[in-house]
């Protein structure tokens, strides 16, 4: 049996999320420095992505075109991490709490839990950054502009008669 409780399991999740805090703060700072302009939008429409270097971090600025009648789009800031780095981080956080990675995985299997899924949900809830795990790594995305937000706020104002 494992010397793990749900509280300890949740503490490990929080530790892994907290370990990403420097990256997430750097993403927020980089996003705050980006000036959305017509020239930037056109450059992104032509290239699709643009590298943004904020030492020691490297980010990509990406545009996603919606293909709707108003030519809507979303601009996001992206960062990537190797999957092995996430695995090492989980192992280290668990070890600091006296739990082996094997015990952690066994606890998950016995209780039908998914540590990665909970970590990703916590990142989104705590930092507003979405993450997607693939075979080779994890991709973090921070939306910095979404034209749908403007459309939705205008429709809301019209609905309330403002």
C-alpha positions as protocol buffer text, in pm:
chain_id: "A"
residue {
  index: 1
  type: UNK
  ca { x: 0 y: 0 z: 0 }
}
residue {
  index: 2
  type: UNK
  ca { x: 109 y: 355 z: -65 }
}
residue {
  index: 3
  type: UNK
  ca { x: 183 y: 615 z: 199 }
}
residue {
  index: 4
  type: UNK
  ca { x: -12 y: 864 z: -7 }
}
residue {
  index: 5
  type: UNK
  ca { x: -333 y: 1049 z: 69 }
}
residue {
  index: 6
  type: UNK
  ca { x: -548 y: 1267 z: -153 }
}
residue {
  index: 7
  type: UNK
  ca { x: -418 y: 1572 z: 33 }
}
residue {
  index: 8
  type: UNK
  ca { x: -58 y: 1473 z: -34 }
}
residue {
  index: 9
  type: UNK
  ca { x: -142 y: 1390 z: -397 }
}
residue {
  index: 10
  type: UNK
  ca { x: -299 y: 1736 z: -436 }
}
residue {
  index: 11
  type: UNK
  ca { x: 4 y: 1893 z: -268 }
}
residue {
  index: 12
  type: UNK
  ca { x: 228 y: 1728 z: -528 }
}
residue {
  index: 13
  type: UNK
  ca { x: 8 y: 1870 z: -805 }
}
residue {
  index: 14
  type: UNK
  ca { x: 41 y: 2216 z: -649 }
}
residue {
  index: 15
  type: UNK
  ca { x: 418 y: 2174 z: -623 }
}
residue {
  index: 16
  type: UNK
  ca { x: 453 y: 2091 z: -992 }
}
residue {
  index: 17
  type: UNK
  ca { x: 234 y: 2387 z: -1087 }
}
residue {
  index: 18
  type: UNK
  ca { x: 433 y: 2619 z: -858 }
}
residue {
  index: 19
  type: UNK
  ca { x: 756 y: 2497 z: -1017 }
}
residue {
  index: 20
  type: UNK
  ca { x: 627 y: 2637 z: -1348 }
}
residue {
  index: 21
  type: UNK
  ca { x: 555 y: 2977 z: -1194 }
}
residue {
  index: 22
  type: UNK
  ca { x: 875 y: 3146 z: -1328 }
}
residue {
  index: 23
  type: UNK
  ca { x: 785 y: 3040 z: -1683 }
}
residue {
  index: 24
  type: UNK
  ca { x: 425 y: 3155 z: -1649 }
}
residue {
  index: 25
  type: UNK
  ca { x: 528 y: 3490 z: -1501 }
}
residue {
  index: 26
  type: UNK
  ca { x: 778 y: 3540 z: -1786 }
}
residue {
  index: 27
  type: UNK
  ca { x: 499 y: 3462 z: -2035 }
}
residue {
  index: 28
  type: UNK
  ca { x: 271 y: 3719 z: -1870 }
}
residue {
  index: 29
  type: UNK
  ca { x: 544 y: 3983 z: -1869 }
}
residue {
  index: 30
  type: UNK
  ca { x: 624 y: 3918 z: -2235 }
}
residue {
  index: 31
  type: UNK
  ca { x: 253 y: 3935 z: -2323 }
}
residue {
  index: 32
  type: UNK
  ca { x: 219 y: 4268 z: -2141 }
}
residue {
  index: 33
  type: UNK
  ca { x: 504 y: 4415 z: -2349 }
}
residue {
  index: 34
  type: UNK
  ca { x: 351 y: 4315 z: -2683 }
}
residue {
  index: 35
  type: UNK
  ca { x: 179 y: 4600 z: -2863 }
}
residue {
  index: 36
  type: UNK
  ca { x: -100 y: 4467 z: -3084 }
}
residue {
  index: 37
  type: UNK
  ca { x: -87 y: 4676 z: -3399 }
}
residue {
  index: 38
  type: UNK
  ca { x: -203 y: 4649 z: -3756 }
}
residue {
  index: 39
  type: UNK
  ca { x: 157 y: 4592 z: -3865 }
}
residue {
  index: 40
  type: UNK
  ca { x: 204 y: 4306 z: -3616 }
}
residue {
  index: 41
  type: UNK
  ca { x: -125 y: 4145 z: -3719 }
}
residue {
  index: 42
  type: UNK
  ca { x: -29 y: 4163 z: -4087 }
}
residue {
  index: 43
  type: UNK
  ca { x: 318 y: 4021 z: -4013 }
}
residue {
  index: 44
  type: UNK
  ca { x: 163 y: 3732 z: -3821 }
}
residue {
  index: 45
  type: UNK
  ca { x: -94 y: 3672 z: -4095 }
}
residue {
  index: 46
  type: UNK
  ca { x: 193 y: 3640 z: -4345 }
}
residue {
  index: 47
  type: UNK
  ca { x: 431 y: 3434 z: -4129 }
}
residue {
  index: 48
  type: UNK
  ca { x: 192 y: 3254 z: -3892 }
}
residue {
  index: 49
  type: UNK
  ca { x: 437 y: 3281 z: -3601 }
}
residue {
  index: 50
  type: UNK
  ca { x: 702 y: 3517 z: -3473 }
}
residue {
  index: 51
  type: UNK
  ca { x: 976 y: 3436 z: -3225 }
}
residue {
  index: 52
  type: UNK
  ca { x: 982 y: 3656 z: -2918 }
}
residue {
  index: 53
  type: UNK
  ca { x: 1301 y: 3633 z: -2715 }
}
residue {
  index: 54
  type: UNK
  ca { x: 1281 y: 3732 z: -2352 }
}
residue {
  index: 55
  type: UNK
  ca { x: 1605 y: 3619 z: -2191 }
}
residue {
  index: 56
  type: UNK
  ca { x: 1631 y: 3342 z: -2072 }
}
residue {
  index: 57
  type: UNK
  ca { x: 1299 y: 3237 z: -2225 }
}
residue {
  index: 58
  type: UNK
  ca { x: 1209 y: 3194 z: -2590 }
}
residue {
  index: 59
  type: UNK
  ca { x: 847 y: 3225 z: -2691 }
}
residue {
  index: 60
  type: UNK
  ca { x: 649 y: 3214 z: -3012 }
}
residue {
  index: 61
  type: UNK
  ca { x: 375 y: 3458 z: -3097 }
}
residue {
  index: 62
  type: UNK
  ca { x: 110 y: 3280 z: -3305 }
}
residue {
  index: 63
  type: UNK
  ca { x: -201 y: 3391 z: -3487 }
}
residue {
  index: 64
  type: UNK
  ca { x: -499 y: 3167 z: -3547 }
}
residue {
  index: 65
  type: UNK
  ca { x: -740 y: 3290 z: -3813 }
}
residue {
  index: 66
  type: UNK
  ca { x: -1101 y: 3193 z: -3760 }
}
residue {
  index: 67
  type: UNK
  ca { x: -1202 y: 3209 z: -4126 }
}
residue {
  index: 68
  type: UNK
  ca { x: -1530 y: 3378 z: -4042 }
}
residue {
  index: 69
  type: UNK
  ca { x: -1699 y: 3660 z: -4230 }
}
residue {
  index: 70
  type: UNK
  ca { x: -1543 y: 3929 z: -4010 }
}
residue {
  index: 71
  type: UNK
  ca { x: -1190 y: 3785 z: -4044 }
}
residue {
  index: 72
  type: UNK
  ca { x: -1163 y: 3713 z: -3672 }
}
residue {
  index: 73
  type: UNK
  ca { x: -843 y: 3590 z: -3513 }
}
residue {
  index: 74
  type: UNK
  ca { x: -669 y: 3499 z: -3190 }
}
residue {
  index: 75
  type: UNK
  ca { x: -310 y: 3582 z: -3096 }
}
residue {
  index: 76
  type: UNK
  ca { x: -133 y: 3358 z: -2845 }
}
residue {
  index: 77
  type: UNK
  ca { x: 205 y: 3339 z: -2680 }
}
residue {
  index: 78
  type: UNK
  ca { x: 353 y: 2987 z: -2681 }
}
residue {
  index: 79
  type: UNK
  ca { x: 625 y: 2817 z: -2479 }
}
residue {
  index: 80
  type: UNK
  ca { x: 737 y: 2456 z: -2487 }
}
residue {
  index: 81
  type: UNK
  ca { x: 895 y: 2216 z: -2243 }
}
residue {
  index: 82
  type: UNK
  ca { x: 1034 y: 1869 z: -2304 }
}
residue {
  index: 83
  type: UNK
  ca { x: 819 y: 1595 z: -2159 }
}
residue {
  index: 84
  type: UNK
  ca { x: 1118 y: 1455 z: -1973 }
}
residue {
  index: 85
  type: UNK
  ca { x: 1147 y: 1787 z: -1783 }
}
residue {
  index: 86
  type: UNK
  ca { x: 789 y: 1753 z: -1662 }
}
residue {
  index: 87
  type: UNK
  ca { x: 851 y: 1393 z: -1555 }
}
residue {
  index: 88
  type: UNK
  ca { x: 1165 y: 1494 z: -1365 }
}
residue {
  index: 89
  type: UNK
  ca { x: 976 y: 1778 z: -1199 }
}
residue {
  index: 90
  type: UNK
  ca { x: 698 y: 1544 z: -1087 }
}
residue {
  index: 91
  type: UNK
  ca { x: 954 y: 1297 z: -949 }
}
residue {
  index: 92
  type: UNK
  ca { x: 1142 y: 1570 z: -764 }
}
residue {
  index: 93
  type: UNK
  ca { x: 830 y: 1726 z: -612 }
}
residue {
  index: 94
  type: UNK
  ca { x: 707 y: 1383 z: -503 }
}
residue {
  index: 95
  type: UNK
  ca { x: 1048 y: 1290 z: -358 }
}
residue {
  index: 96
  type: UNK
  ca { x: 1059 y: 1614 z: -156 }
}
residue {
  index: 97
  type: UNK
  ca { x: 733 y: 1497 z: 1 }
}
residue {
  index: 98
  type: UNK
  ca { x: 864 y: 1149 z: 72 }
}
residue {
  index: 99
  type: UNK
  ca { x: 683 y: 975 z: -213 }
}
residue {
  index: 100
  type: UNK
  ca { x: 842 y: 775 z: -493 }
}
residue {
  index: 101
  type: UNK
  ca { x: 728 y: 816 z: -852 }
}
residue {
  index: 102
  type: UNK
  ca { x: 629 y: 448 z: -852 }
}
residue {
  index: 103
  type: UNK
  ca { x: 405 y: 502 z: -547 }
}
residue {
  index: 104
  type: UNK
  ca { x: 255 y: 807 z: -716 }
}
residue {
  index: 105
  type: UNK
  ca { x: 176 y: 612 z: -1032 }
}
residue {
  index: 106
  type: UNK
  ca { x: 38 y: 319 z: -830 }
}
residue {
  index: 107
  type: UNK
  ca { x: -184 y: 554 z: -628 }
}
residue {
  index: 108
  type: UNK
  ca { x: -319 y: 703 z: -950 }
}
residue {
  index: 109
  type: UNK
  ca { x: -390 y: 360 z: -1097 }
}
residue {
  index: 110
  type: UNK
  ca { x: -562 y: 237 z: -780 }
}
residue {
  index: 111
  type: UNK
  ca { x: -783 y: 545 z: -752 }
}
residue {
  index: 112
  type: UNK
  ca { x: -848 y: 620 z: -1120 }
}
residue {
  index: 113
  type: UNK
  ca { x: -662 y: 950 z: -1108 }
}
residue {
  index: 114
  type: UNK
  ca { x: -454 y: 1130 z: -1369 }
}
residue {
  index: 115
  type: UNK
  ca { x: -177 y: 1353 z: -1232 }
}
residue {
  index: 116
  type: UNK
  ca { x: -102 y: 1515 z: -1569 }
}
residue {
  index: 117
  type: UNK
  ca { x: -466 y: 1604 z: -1624 }
}
residue {
  index: 118
  type: UNK
  ca { x: -491 y: 1760 z: -1278 }
}
residue {
  index: 119
  type: UNK
  ca { x: -168 y: 1955 z: -1328 }
}
residue {
  index: 120
  type: UNK
  ca { x: -295 y: 2096 z: -1658 }
}
residue {
  index: 121
  type: UNK
  ca { x: -629 y: 2194 z: -1502 }
}
residue {
  index: 122
  type: UNK
  ca { x: -446 y: 2363 z: -1215 }
}
residue {
  index: 123
  type: UNK
  ca { x: -226 y: 2559 z: -1455 }
}
residue {
  index: 124
  type: UNK
  ca { x: -529 y: 2687 z: -1640 }
}
residue {
  index: 125
  type: UNK
  ca { x: -723 y: 2773 z: -1325 }
}
residue {
  index: 126
  type: UNK
  ca { x: -428 y: 2936 z: -1147 }
}
residue {
  index: 127
  type: UNK
  ca { x: -253 y: 3110 z: -1434 }
}
residue {
  index: 128
  type: UNK
  ca { x: -495 y: 3116 z: -1729 }
}
residue {
  index: 129
  type: UNK
  ca { x: -241 y: 2922 z: -1934 }
}
residue {
  index: 130
  type: UNK
  ca { x: -353 y: 2616 z: -2124 }
}
residue {
  index: 131
  type: UNK
  ca { x: -121 y: 2322 z: -2168 }
}
residue {
  index: 132
  type: UNK
  ca { x: -126 y: 2029 z: -2405 }
}
residue {
  index: 133
  type: UNK
  ca { x: 86 y: 1721 z: -2359 }
}
residue {
  index: 134
  type: UNK
  ca { x: 212 y: 1546 z: -2671 }
}
residue {
  index: 135
  type: UNK
  ca { x: 454 y: 1257 z: -2721 }
}
residue {
  index: 136
  type: UNK
  ca { x: 762 y: 1476 z: -2721 }
}
residue {
  index: 137
  type: UNK
  ca { x: 670 y: 1765 z: -2496 }
}
residue {
  index: 138
  type: UNK
  ca { x: 426 y: 1998 z: -2338 }
}
residue {
  index: 139
  type: UNK
  ca { x: 304 y: 2315 z: -2508 }
}
residue {
  index: 140
  type: UNK
  ca { x: 188 y: 2612 z: -2301 }
}
residue {
  index: 141
  type: UNK
  ca { x: -41 y: 2876 z: -2452 }
}
residue {
  index: 142
  type: UNK
  ca { x: -143 y: 3216 z: -2321 }
}
residue {
  index: 143
  type: UNK
  ca { x: -409 y: 3394 z: -2526 }
}
residue {
  index: 144
  type: UNK
  ca { x: -324 y: 3763 z: -2544 }
}
residue {
  index: 145
  type: UNK
  ca { x: -589 y: 3879 z: -2792 }
}
residue {
  index: 146
  type: UNK
  ca { x: -909 y: 3722 z: -2918 }
}
residue {
  index: 147
  type: UNK
  ca { x: -1133 y: 3916 z: -3156 }
}
residue {
  index: 148
  type: UNK
  ca { x: -1429 y: 3704 z: -3038 }
}
residue {
  index: 149
  type: UNK
  ca { x: -1402 y: 3878 z: -2700 }
}
residue {
  index: 150
  type: UNK
  ca { x: -1469 y: 4210 z: -2872 }
}
residue {
  index: 151
  type: UNK
  ca { x: -1756 y: 4063 z: -3074 }
}
residue {
  index: 152
  type: UNK
  ca { x: -1909 y: 3907 z: -2761 }
}
residue {
  index: 153
  type: UNK
  ca { x: -1880 y: 4228 z: -2559 }
}
residue {
  index: 154
  type: UNK
  ca { x: -2044 y: 4429 z: -2839 }
}
residue {
  index: 155
  type: UNK
  ca { x: -2331 y: 4179 z: -2860 }
}
residue {
  index: 156
  type: UNK
  ca { x: -2368 y: 4194 z: -2483 }
}
residue {
  index: 157
  type: UNK
  ca { x: -2383 y: 4572 z: -2489 }
}
residue {
  index: 158
  type: UNK
  ca { x: -2646 y: 4564 z: -2762 }
}
residue {
  index: 159
  type: UNK
  ca { x: -2851 y: 4310 z: -2566 }
}
residue {
  index: 160
  type: UNK
  ca { x: -2850 y: 4535 z: -2259 }
}
residue {
  index: 161
  type: UNK
  ca { x: -2929 y: 4843 z: -2467 }
}
residue {
  index: 162
  type: UNK
  ca { x: -2591 y: 5012 z: -2400 }
}
